[in-house]
Each structure stands twice: as C-alpha cells, then as structure tokens.
C-alpha cells in the first residue's frame, strides 16, 4: 500500500460525531446508519462524496473522535444534532484500499494497521496533522459495501 502524494485545499465537512476507543470502534457503522437519513438535509453538499473524519483525542488510551460526514462547499446552516468542521488542506499521503469483503471495519482496520504500524514509523517526520480522513467517492458502492476507499494522512 504505497501512497500517492496530493495537494488540496481546506476540507469542509458536516456530519455526526461520536467518541470511540479500540473496544467501541466497531460501533462506527451504527454512527453511519444514524447519519445517512440526515445527509439529504445538509446544504451545499458535494455530490457523491462522504467522509469519515478521525481525530485522535488521547493517544495513551486510544480514544478518538469519528465523524460520519458529507463534504460541503460552504458551511452554512447546520441541521440540528450535526456538527461542522474545516480541516486544513495541504499535502496528503493518500492510501487506496480496495475492499475485498463487505466488512468495512475489518478492511479499514488492516489498512490503518499498516499506515500506523509501518508507514508512519518510517515517515514520522513528515506528519503534520491531527486527523486522518476516509474519502468515499464514486468508486465506493454503499449498497454493496464494495469498491475503493481513500485514506488521507496530512503530511509536510
């Protein structure tokens, strides 16, 4: 899984945020199920792009925030119960995960094990961000839970 390097502008997202750890991370699909019925009410959505925003809250305990979100062109009126964030753009190492099963949690766990365990260990001096980003675009089929997902890691 070698990344490609890209540059992009700030990323605006509106979504449903939850806090998790290694034990409760398997509950993220439920967060998506709760979020999707609200997605159509988000103004200025970028068509065909969903985001999973991962922010480390406590490295020692493994506690992190995960936001199931839609990318938006502008942050305007935010539907009740949702939150908005703007993530700093810049350079990213982008890892593409081709799904081989509909168990997205297991598939992404394997990808993140490589990214955190191997790639980051060799590239720690290049890291610049406090977040990672899962990008679900037209290569991902949400009905079949198949296709490809990109993982963005902010770098210098």
Backbone as JSON Lines, residues from 0, in Angstrom:
{"i":0,"aa":"X","n":[0.84,-1.19,0.0],"ca":[0.0,0.0,0.0],"c":[0.88,1.24,0.0]}
{"i":1,"aa":"X","n":[1.43,1.59,-1.13],"ca":[2.22,2.81,-1.21],"c":[1.29,3.98,-1.52]}
{"i":2,"aa":"X","n":[1.46,5.09,-0.81],"ca":[0.57,6.22,-1.04],"c":[0.98,7.04,-2.25]}
{"i":3,"aa":"X","n":[0.03,7.76,-2.78],"ca":[0.34,8.81,-3.74],"c":[0.27,10.12,-2.96]}
{"i":4,"aa":"X","n":[1.0,11.12,-3.39],"ca":[1.05,12.41,-2.69],"c":[0.23,13.41,-3.51]}
{"i":5,"aa":"X","n":[-0.69,14.09,-2.82],"ca":[-1.51,15.1,-3.48],"c":[-1.51,16.38,-2.65]}
{"i":6,"aa":"X","n":[-1.96,17.45,-3.28],"ca":[-2.21,18.73,-2.59],"c":[-3.67,19.05,-2.81]}
{"i":7,"aa":"X","n":[-4.32,19.55,-1.76],"ca":[-5.69,20.0,-1.92],"c":[-5.99,21.07,-0.89]}
{"i":8,"aa":"X","n":[-7.05,21.84,-1.16],"ca":[-7.43,22.93,-0.26],"c":[-8.11,22.42,1.0]}
{"i":9,"aa":"X","n":[-8.56,23.37,1.8],"ca":[-9.26,23.03,3.03],"c":[-10.46,22.12,2.73]}
{"i":10,"aa":"X","n":[-10.8,21.29,3.68],"ca":[-11.89,20.33,3.54],"c":[-12.97,20.71,4.55]}
{"i":11,"aa":"X","n":[-14.14,21.04,4.05],"ca":[-15.26,21.4,4.92],"c":[-16.19,20.19,5.02]}
{"i":12,"aa":"X","n":[-16.58,19.88,6.25],"ca":[-17.41,18.69,6.47],"c":[-18.51,18.99,7.47]}
{"i":13,"aa":"X","n":[-19.68,18.39,7.24],"ca":[-20.8,18.47,8.18],"c":[-21.23,17.04,8.43]}
{"i":14,"aa":"X","n":[-21.34,16.67,9.71],"ca":[-21.7,15.29,10.0],"c":[-22.04,15.03,11.44]}
{"i":15,"aa":"X","n":[-22.13,13.75,11.76],"ca":[-22.49,13.26,13.08],"c":[-21.23,12.71,13.75]}
{"i":16,"aa":"X","n":[-20.9,13.26,14.92],"ca":[-19.65,12.94,15.62],"c":[-19.91,12.03,16.8]}
{"i":17,"aa":"X","n":[-19.01,11.07,16.99],"ca":[-19.05,10.2,18.16],"c":[-17.65,9.99,18.67]}
{"i":18,"aa":"X","n":[-17.53,9.57,19.94],"ca":[-16.23,9.27,20.51],"c":[-16.12,7.77,20.76]}
{"i":19,"aa":"X","n":[-14.94,7.21,20.44],"ca":[-14.74,5.77,20.47],"c":[-13.36,5.44,21.02]}
{"i":20,"aa":"X","n":[-13.12,4.15,21.23],"ca":[-11.79,3.63,21.55],"c":[-11.66,2.29,20.84]}
{"i":21,"aa":"X","n":[-10.6,1.55,21.13],"ca":[-10.39,0.27,20.45],"c":[-11.56,-0.69,20.66]}
{"i":22,"aa":"X","n":[-12.15,-0.65,21.84],"ca":[-13.26,-1.56,22.16],"c":[-14.55,-1.17,21.43]}
{"i":23,"aa":"X","n":[-14.81,0.13,21.33],"ca":[-16.09,0.59,20.79],"c":[-16.02,1.01,19.33]}
{"i":24,"aa":"X","n":[-14.83,0.96,18.72],"ca":[-14.68,1.36,17.32],"c":[-15.55,0.56,16.37]}
{"i":25,"aa":"X","n":[-15.91,-0.64,16.76],"ca":[-16.78,-1.47,15.91],"c":[-18.2,-0.9,15.82]}
{"i":26,"aa":"X","n":[-18.52,0.12,16.61],"ca":[-19.84,0.76,16.58],"c":[-19.93,1.87,15.52]}
{"i":27,"aa":"X","n":[-18.84,2.14,14.83],"ca":[-18.85,3.22,13.83],"c":[-19.88,2.97,12.73]}
{"i":28,"aa":"X","n":[-20.09,1.74,12.23],"ca":[-21.14,1.55,11.22],"c":[-22.53,2.01,11.71]}
{"i":29,"aa":"X","n":[-22.8,1.89,13.0],"ca":[-24.08,2.37,13.54],"c":[-24.15,3.9,13.47]}
{"i":30,"aa":"X","n":[-23.02,4.57,13.66],"ca":[-22.98,6.03,13.52],"c":[-23.36,6.41,12.09]}
{"i":31,"aa":"X","n":[-22.81,5.68,11.1],"ca":[-23.16,5.94,9.7],"c":[-24.65,5.71,9.46]}
{"i":32,"aa":"X","n":[-25.21,4.63,10.0],"ca":[-26.64,4.35,9.81],"c":[-27.51,5.45,10.4]}
{"i":33,"aa":"X","n":[-27.08,6.02,11.51],"ca":[-27.82,7.13,12.12],"c":[-27.67,8.4,11.3]}
{"i":34,"aa":"X","n":[-26.48,8.61,10.74],"ca":[-26.2,9.83,9.99],"c":[-26.9,9.88,8.64]}
{"i":35,"aa":"X","n":[-26.91,8.8,7.86],"ca":[-27.38,8.84,6.47],"c":[-28.76,9.44,6.28]}
{"i":36,"aa":"X","n":[-29.75,9.14,7.11],"ca":[-31.06,9.76,6.89],"c":[-31.04,11.29,7.0]}
{"i":37,"aa":"X","n":[-30.02,11.85,7.66],"ca":[-29.91,13.3,7.83],"c":[-29.1,13.96,6.71]}
{"i":38,"aa":"X","n":[-28.38,13.17,5.93],"ca":[-27.45,13.72,4.94],"c":[-28.14,14.57,3.88]}
{"i":39,"aa":"X","n":[-29.33,14.19,3.45],"ca":[-30.01,14.96,2.41],"c":[-30.37,16.37,2.86]}
{"i":40,"aa":"X","n":[-30.43,16.61,4.16],"ca":[-30.77,17.94,4.66],"c":[-29.59,18.86,4.84]}
{"i":41,"aa":"X","n":[-28.4,18.41,4.44],"ca":[-27.2,19.24,4.6],"c":[-27.05,20.15,3.39]}
{"i":42,"aa":"X","n":[-27.07,21.47,3.6],"ca":[-26.91,22.4,2.48],"c":[-25.5,22.36,1.89]}
{"i":43,"aa":"X","n":[-25.4,22.63,0.6],"ca":[-24.13,22.79,-0.11],"c":[-23.26,21.53,-0.12]}
{"i":44,"aa":"X","n":[-23.91,20.36,-0.13],"ca":[-23.18,19.09,-0.19],"c":[-22.44,18.95,-1.51]}
{"i":45,"aa":"X","n":[-21.25,18.37,-1.44],"ca":[-20.52,17.99,-2.64],"c":[-21.11,16.65,-3.07]}
{"i":46,"aa":"X","n":[-21.69,16.58,-4.27],"ca":[-22.35,15.33,-4.69],"c":[-21.4,14.14,-4.71]}
{"i":47,"aa":"X","n":[-21.87,13.03,-4.18],"ca":[-21.12,11.78,-4.28],"c":[-19.89,11.64,-3.42]}
{"i":48,"aa":"X","n":[-19.73,12.5,-2.4],"ca":[-18.55,12.41,-1.53],"c":[-18.99,12.36,-0.07]}
{"i":49,"aa":"X","n":[-18.63,11.27,0.6],"ca":[-18.83,11.15,2.04],"c":[-17.45,11.04,2.69]}
{"i":50,"aa":"X","n":[-17.37,11.46,3.94],"ca":[-16.09,11.5,4.64],"c":[-16.21,10.84,6.01]}
{"i":51,"aa":"X","n":[-15.19,10.12,6.39],"ca":[-15.04,9.66,7.77],"c":[-13.86,10.42,8.35]}
{"i":52,"aa":"X","n":[-14.13,11.33,9.29],"ca":[-13.08,12.17,9.87],"c":[-12.66,11.55,11.2]}
{"i":53,"aa":"X","n":[-11.37,11.24,11.33],"ca":[-10.84,10.6,12.53],"c":[-9.88,11.56,13.21]}
{"i":54,"aa":"X","n":[-10.16,11.87,14.48],"ca":[-9.3,12.77,15.24],"c":[-8.87,12.07,16.53]}
{"i":55,"aa":"X","n":[-7.58,11.98,16.78],"ca":[-7.07,11.36,18.0],"c":[-7.33,12.3,19.18]}
{"i":56,"aa":"X","n":[-7.97,11.78,20.21],"ca":[-8.25,12.56,21.41],"c":[-7.26,12.26,22.53]}
{"i":57,"aa":"X","n":[-6.88,10.99,22.68],"ca":[-5.96,10.58,23.74],"c":[-5.16,9.39,23.26]}
{"i":58,"aa":"X","n":[-3.93,9.64,22.89],"ca":[-3.09,8.58,22.32],"c":[-2.85,7.45,23.32]}
{"i":59,"aa":"X","n":[-2.7,7.78,24.6],"ca":[-2.44,6.75,25.61],"c":[-3.58,5.76,25.74]}
{"i":60,"aa":"X","n":[-4.81,6.26,25.75],"ca":[-5.96,5.38,25.93],"c":[-6.54,4.9,24.6]}
{"i":61,"aa":"X","n":[-6.09,5.5,23.49],"ca":[-6.62,5.13,22.18],"c":[-7.97,5.75,21.89]}
{"i":62,"aa":"X","n":[-8.37,6.74,22.67],"ca":[-9.67,7.39,22.49],"c":[-9.6,8.32,21.27]}
{"i":63,"aa":"X","n":[-10.62,8.23,20.39],"ca":[-10.64,9.07,19.19],"c":[-12.07,9.5,18.89]}
{"i":64,"aa":"X","n":[-12.17,10.58,18.13],"ca":[-13.48,11.04,17.64],"c":[-13.59,10.61,16.19]}
{"i":65,"aa":"X","n":[-14.78,10.19,15.8],"ca":[-15.06,9.82,14.42],"c":[-16.31,10.57,14.0]}
{"i":66,"aa":"X","n":[-16.24,11.22,12.86],"ca":[-17.4,11.93,12.33],"c":[-17.76,11.34,10.98]}
{"i":67,"aa":"X","n":[-18.99,10.82,10.88],"ca":[-19.56,10.39,9.6],"c":[-20.1,11.65,8.96]}
{"i":68,"aa":"X","n":[-19.6,12.03,7.79],"ca":[-19.89,13.36,7.27],"c":[-20.04,13.39,5.76]}
{"i":69,"aa":"X","n":[-20.53,14.53,5.3],"ca":[-20.54,14.87,3.88],"c":[-19.61,16.05,3.7]}
{"i":70,"aa":"X","n":[-18.91,16.07,2.58],"ca":[-18.12,17.25,2.24],"c":[-19.08,18.31,1.74]}
{"i":71,"aa":"X","n":[-18.83,19.56,2.11],"ca":[-19.66,20.68,1.67],"c":[-18.77,21.76,1.07]}
{"i":72,"aa":"X","n":[-19.37,22.56,0.16],"ca":[-18.61,23.65,-0.44],"c":[-18.54,24.85,0.49]}
{"i":73,"aa":"X","n":[-19.55,25.02,1.31],"ca":[-19.61,26.11,2.3],"c":[-20.28,25.57,3.55]}
{"i":74,"aa":"X","n":[-19.86,26.08,4.7],"ca":[-20.55,25.72,5.94],"c":[-21.56,26.81,6.22]}
{"i":75,"aa":"X","n":[-22.82,26.43,6.11],"ca":[-23.91,27.37,6.36],"c":[-24.75,26.87,7.52]}
{"i":76,"aa":"X","n":[-26.05,26.8,7.27],"ca":[-26.96,26.29,8.3],"c":[-26.66,24.81,8.53]}
{"i":77,"aa":"X","n":[-26.47,24.46,9.79],"ca":[-26.13,23.08,10.15],"c":[-27.37,22.44,10.76]}
{"i":78,"aa":"X","n":[-27.84,21.33,10.18],"ca":[-29.01,20.66,10.76],"c":[-28.78,20.29,12.23]}
{"i":79,"aa":"X","n":[-29.83,20.34,13.0],"ca":[-29.75,20.04,14.43],"c":[-29.16,18.65,14.67]}
{"i":80,"aa":"X","n":[-28.26,18.59,15.65],"ca":[-27.62,17.32,16.01],"c":[-26.34,17.03,15.25]}
{"i":81,"aa":"X","n":[-26.06,17.82,14.21],"ca":[-24.85,17.63,13.43],"c":[-23.83,18.7,13.8]}
{"i":82,"aa":"X","n":[-22.59,18.5,13.39],"ca":[-21.54,19.49,13.65],"c":[-20.78,19.73,12.36]}
{"i":83,"aa":"X","n":[-20.06,20.85,12.35],"ca":[-19.28,21.22,11.16],"c":[-17.83,21.41,11.55]}
{"i":84,"aa":"X","n":[-16.94,21.15,10.61],"ca":[-15.52,21.37,10.83],"c":[-14.87,21.74,9.5]}
{"i":85,"aa":"X","n":[-13.79,22.49,9.59],"ca":[-12.94,22.77,8.44],"c":[-11.56,22.21,8.76]}
{"i":86,"aa":"X","n":[-11.12,21.28,7.94],"ca":[-9.82,20.64,8.12],"c":[-8.81,21.33,7.21]}
{"i":87,"aa":"X","n":[-7.64,21.58,7.75],"ca":[-6.61,22.28,7.0],"c":[-6.18,21.47,5.78]}
{"i":88,"aa":"X","n":[-6.17,22.12,4.64],"ca":[-5.69,21.49,3.43],"c":[-4.18,21.44,3.42]}
{"i":89,"aa":"X","n":[-3.62,21.09,2.29],"ca":[-2.17,21.0,2.14],"c":[-1.8,19.71,1.44]}
{"i":90,"aa":"X","n":[-0.67,19.14,1.84],"ca":[-0.19,17.89,1.24],"c":[-0.73,16.7,2.03]}
{"i":91,"aa":"X","n":[-1.04,15.65,1.28],"ca":[-1.55,14.42,1.88],"c":[-0.89,13.21,1.24]}
{"i":92,"aa":"X","n":[-0.62,12.21,2.07],"ca":[-0.3,10.88,1.57],"c":[-1.65,10.18,1.47]}
{"i":93,"aa":"X","n":[-1.99,9.7,0.29],"ca":[-3.3,9.08,0.07],"c":[-3.11,7.59,-0.2]}
{"i":94,"aa":"X","n":[-3.7,6.79,0.69],"ca":[-3.65,5.34,0.58],"c":[-5.0,4.86,0.05]}
{"i":95,"aa":"X","n":[-5.01,4.02,-0.97],"ca":[-6.25,3.5,-1.53],"c":[-6.43,2.06,-1.08]}
{"i":96,"aa":"X","n":[-7.58,1.8,-0.48],"ca":[-7.91,0.44,-0.03],"c":[-9.01,-0.12,-0.92]}
{"i":97,"aa":"X","n":[-8.68,-1.15,-1.67],"ca":[-9.67,-1.87,-2.48],"c":[-10.3,-2.91,-1.58]}
{"i":98,"aa":"X","n":[-11.6,-2.82,-1.39],"ca":[-12.3,-3.71,-0.46],"c":[-12.43,-5.1,-1.05]}
{"i":99,"aa":"X","n":[-12.15,-6.11,-0.23],"ca":[-12.3,-7.49,-0.68],"c":[-13.45,-8.19,0.04]}
{"i":100,"aa":"X","n":[-14.1,-7.48,0.98],"ca":[-15.27,-8.02,1.66],"c":[-16.14,-6.85,2.11]}
{"i":101,"aa":"X","n":[-17.41,-7.1,2.44],"ca":[-18.27,-6.02,2.9],"c":[-18.04,-5.61,4.35]}
{"i":102,"aa":"X","n":[-17.09,-6.24,5.03],"ca":[-16.76,-5.87,6.41],"c":[-15.79,-4.69,6.39]}
{"i":103,"aa":"X","n":[-16.33,-3.49,6.19],"ca":[-15.51,-2.3,6.03],"c":[-14.66,-2.05,7.27]}
{"i":104,"aa":"X","n":[-15.22,-2.28,8.45],"ca":[-14.47,-2.06,9.68],"c":[-13.18,-2.9,9.69]}
{"i":105,"aa":"X","n":[-13.29,-4.18,9.37],"ca":[-12.11,-5.05,9.34],"c":[-11.15,-4.63,8.24]}
{"i":106,"aa":"X","n":[-11.69,-4.29,7.07],"ca":[-10.85,-3.87,5.94],"c":[-10.04,-2.62,6.29]}
{"i":107,"aa":"X","n":[-10.72,-1.62,6.87],"ca":[-10.02,-0.38,7.21],"c":[-9.08,-0.59,8.39]}
{"i":108,"aa":"X","n":[-9.43,-1.46,9.31],"ca":[-8.53,-1.76,10.43],"c":[-7.19,-2.28,9.91]}
{"i":109,"aa":"X","n":[-7.23,-3.16,8.91],"ca":[-5.99,-3.68,8.31],"c":[-5.19,-2.55,7.67]}
{"i":110,"aa":"X","n":[-5.89,-1.69,6.94],"ca":[-5.2,-0.57,6.29],"c":[-4.55,0.35,7.32]}
{"i":111,"aa":"X","n":[-5.29,0.68,8.39],"ca":[-4.74,1.57,9.41],"c":[-3.6,0.9,10.18]}
{"i":112,"aa":"X","n":[-3.64,-0.41,10.34],"ca":[-2.52,-1.1,11.0],"c":[-1.24,-0.9,10.18]}
{"i":113,"aa":"X","n":[-1.36,-1.01,8.86],"ca":[-0.18,-0.77,8.01],"c":[0.25,0.7,8.1]}
{"i":114,"aa":"X","n":[-0.71,1.62,7.95],"ca":[-0.38,3.05,7.94],"c":[0.28,3.44,9.26]}
{"i":115,"aa":"X","n":[-0.32,3.06,10.38],"ca":[0.22,3.46,11.69],"c":[1.43,2.63,12.1]}
{"i":116,"aa":"X","n":[1.42,1.35,11.79],"ca":[2.48,0.47,12.25],"c":[3.73,0.47,11.4]}
{"i":117,"aa":"X","n":[3.59,0.65,10.1],"ca":[4.74,0.58,9.2],"c":[5.05,1.94,8.58]}
{"i":118,"aa":"X","n":[4.09,2.48,7.84],"ca":[4.36,3.7,7.07],"c":[4.69,4.88,7.97]}
{"i":119,"aa":"X","n":[3.88,5.12,9.02],"ca":[4.14,6.27,9.89],"c":[5.46,6.13,10.64]}
{"i":120,"aa":"X","n":[5.81,4.91,11.01],"ca":[7.08,4.7,11.72],"c":[8.26,5.14,10.85]}
{"i":121,"aa":"X","n":[8.14,4.98,9.54],"ca":[9.2,5.36,8.62],"c":[9.1,6.81,8.15]}
{"i":122,"aa":"X","n":[7.96,7.45,8.41],"ca":[7.72,8.8,7.89],"c":[7.25,9.77,8.96]}
{"i":123,"aa":"X","n":[7.53,9.5,10.22],"ca":[7.04,10.31,11.33],"c":[7.38,11.79,11.16]}
{"i":124,"aa":"X","n":[8.56,12.09,10.64],"ca":[8.97,13.48,10.48],"c":[8.16,14.23,9.42]}
{"i":125,"aa":"X","n":[7.41,13.51,8.6],"ca":[6.61,14.14,7.55],"c":[5.18,14.47,8.01]}
{"i":126,"aa":"X","n":[4.75,13.89,9.14],"ca":[3.36,14.08,9.58],"c":[3.14,15.51,10.04]}
{"i":127,"aa":"X","n":[1.95,16.06,9.74],"ca":[1.67,17.43,10.14],"c":[0.29,17.61,10.75]}
{"i":128,"aa":"X","n":[-0.58,16.64,10.7],"ca":[-1.95,16.87,11.11],"c":[-2.35,16.06,12.32]}
{"i":129,"aa":"X","n":[-3.49,16.42,12.83],"ca":[-4.07,15.76,13.99],"c":[-5.23,14.86,13.59]}
{"i":130,"aa":"X","n":[-5.44,14.72,12.3],"ca":[-6.59,13.95,11.82],"c":[-6.19,13.07,10.65]}
{"i":131,"aa":"X","n":[-7.06,12.12,10.36],"ca":[-6.99,11.3,9.14],"c":[-8.38,11.34,8.55]}
{"i":132,"aa":"X","n":[-8.46,11.02,7.29],"ca":[-9.71,11.19,6.58],"c":[-9.97,10.0,5.66]}
{"i":133,"aa":"X","n":[-11.14,9.39,5.81],"ca":[-11.59,8.37,4.87],"c":[-12.45,9.08,3.83]}
{"i":134,"aa":"X","n":[-12.18,8.85,2.57],"ca":[-12.94,9.5,1.49],"c":[-13.67,8.43,0.7]}
{"i":135,"aa":"X","n":[-14.99,8.54,0.72],"ca":[-15.86,7.62,-0.01],"c":[-16.43,8.4,-1.19]}
{"i":136,"aa":"X","n":[-15.98,8.07,-2.41],"ca":[-16.46,8.79,-3.58],"c":[-17.14,7.82,-4.54]}
{"i":137,"aa":"X","n":[-17.17,8.14,-5.83],"ca":[-17.92,7.32,-6.79],"c":[-17.3,5.94,-7.03]}
{"i":138,"aa":"X","n":[-16.12,5.68,-6.47],"ca":[-15.52,4.34,-6.58],"c":[-16.04,3.39,-5.49]}
{"i":139,"aa":"X","n":[-16.79,3.93,-4.54],"ca":[-17.33,3.13,-3.44],"c":[-18.83,2.92,-3.65]}
{"i":140,"aa":"X","n":[-19.29,1.68,-3.5],"ca":[-20.71,1.35,-3.63],"c":[-21.29,1.13,-2.24]}
{"i":141,"aa":"X","n":[-22.07,2.09,-1.72],"ca":[-22.59,1.97,-0.36],"c":[-23.65,0.87,-0.2]}
{"i":142,"aa":"X","n":[-24.28,0.47,-1.29],"ca":[-25.27,-0.61,-1.22],"c":[-24.6,-1.97,-1.08]}
{"i":143,"aa":"X","n":[-23.57,-2.2,-1.87],"ca":[-22.85,-3.49,-1.87],"c":[-21.67,-3.5,-0.89]}
{"i":144,"aa":"X","n":[-21.33,-2.31,-0.36],"ca":[-20.15,-2.16,0.5],"c":[-18.92,-2.73,-0.2]}
{"i":145,"aa":"X","n":[-18.7,-2.21,-1.4],"ca":[-17.59,-2.68,-2.22],"c":[-16.94,-1.49,-2.93]}
{"i":146,"aa":"X","n":[-15.81,-1.76,-3.54],"ca":[-15.11,-0.73,-4.3],"c":[-13.84,-0.29,-3.6]}
{"i":147,"aa":"X","n":[-13.58,1.02,-3.65],"ca":[-12.33,1.57,-3.1],"c":[-12.62,2.73,-2.18]}
{"i":148,"aa":"X","n":[-11.77,2.86,-1.16],"ca":[-11.84,3.96,-0.2],"c":[-10.43,4.56,-0.11]}
{"i":149,"aa":"X","n":[-10.34,5.88,-0.11],"ca":[-9.05,6.54,0.08],"c":[-8.92,6.96,1.54]}
{"i":150,"aa":"X","n":[-7.69,6.87,2.05],"ca":[-7.37,7.34,3.4],"c":[-6.32,8.44,3.24]}
{"i":151,"aa":"X","n":[-6.67,9.64,3.69],"ca":[-5.78,10.79,3.59],"c":[-5.05,10.98,4.92]}
{"i":152,"aa":"X","n":[-3.72,11.11,4.84],"ca":[-2.89,11.4,6.01],"c":[-2.17,12.72,5.74]}
{"i":153,"aa":"X","n":[-2.4,13.75,6.55],"ca":[-1.73,15.04,6.32],"c":[-0.23,14.95,6.52]}
{"i":154,"aa":"X","n":[0.54,15.45,5.56],"ca":[2.0,15.44,5.65],"c":[2.57,16.8,5.3]}
{"i":155,"aa":"X","n":[3.85,16.98,5.63],"ca":[4.57,18.23,5.29],"c":[5.01,18.16,3.85]}
